[in-house]
Amino acid sequence: SGRSSTSRRARKSGQCACSRSGRPLNATVQFRKGNVRTNVQILDISTHGVRIAAIQGLRIGDTCWIRLPQLEPQQAKVVWVDEFVVGCQFARPLHPSVLDNILRLRQPASRKPE
């Protein structure tokens, strides 16, 4: 499918931490070419990278900056492309506690008893 063996290994080892039951997480991606910015949806995230949807024009090897909620932009490199889904590897892995905070944003708001 064009995905790197690193991506497949990460998925097999359980490093991807997004919960399928959580809310979608939105981010902004800035492309290196021409300072183009676009909003994307994060499909999966780990300490080492993200899988994002709704990206056009990115190719393997491209550099981009991903602005995650409550963080400064994170530099990343495109490591695989599958139509409109892109896998990016962070230049510097996220600290596990930072990833935990990001994932908390995806959880549905708990309802308070009435």
N, C-alpha and C positions, 0 to 999 in steps of 0.2 A: 504493500500500500504506500510505499515511499517514506514511511516513518523510520526514524533511525533506531538502531538496536538499543541505544541508550534510553529512548522513550519507552520501548517495549520492556526493558529491564526494570525501569522505574515503576511501571504499571504492575508488573509481576511481583515486585518486592513490596508493594503496598505503600510506596512513598506518596502517591497521589492522595490528597486528603479531602477533596471536596465531597460533601455529602449529597447524594442525589435528591434528598428530601429538602435541602436548603433552598432559599430563594436564590435566583440568579444574582451574580455579582457583576456590577458594571465597572469598567475602567476606561481610561483614555490612553490611546497609543499614539505616539508621535514617531513618524518615520524619519529616518536620517535624510532622505532625499527631499529637499524642498520644504522642510518643516511642516509637512502635512500632518494634521491631527484628526483622529476619528474616534468615535465612541465604539466600544466593543463589549461583548459579553464574555465573561470568563466561564468556561465550561469545566475546567479542572485547574487546580493549583497545588503546588508542592513547594517545599523549600528551594527546589532547584529550577522551577520553571512553571509555565502556564500553558494551557490549551485554550485558545480563544476563537470565537466565531465572528463572522461578518468582517473579515479582512480581505481586501482586494489589493492586488499588486505587490504583495510581499513574496520574496523568493528566498530559498535556502541560502543562508549566509548573510542576509540583510541584518542590519542593526536597527533596533528600535528602542524607544523608552516607554515603559508601561507605568502609568500613574494608577496605583492601587489606592483604595480608600484609606485615608489618614496617613499616607506615606509619601515621601518624595519620589519622583520618577525613578524607576528601576531600569537600568540598561539591560537589554536582553538581545540574544541572537536567534534568528529563525533557524530551527534545526530540522523542521519538516513542514510540508504544506500538503493538504489534502482538500482540494477545491477551495471552499470558503472556511476551512478550519485550519488553524496554524498552531504549531508547537514552538514555543520559545524557551530558551534556556537563559536564566539570569546570569549576568556577569559575576555577581556576588550572591551566593545563596542567602535566602531569608533565614533569620534566626527562627527556630521552632516556636518561640513564644510570640513572635510577630505573625507567623502563619496562623497560630491559634486565634489571635485577635481578629485577623481578617476573616477567618471561618466563622467566628461568632457573629459577624455582621450578616452572614448568610442565613442564620437561624431565624425561623419565623418568630415574631414577637409572641411571648407567652401571654396568655389571657389571664387577667387578674380575676379571682372569684368575685362574683357579684353579691 
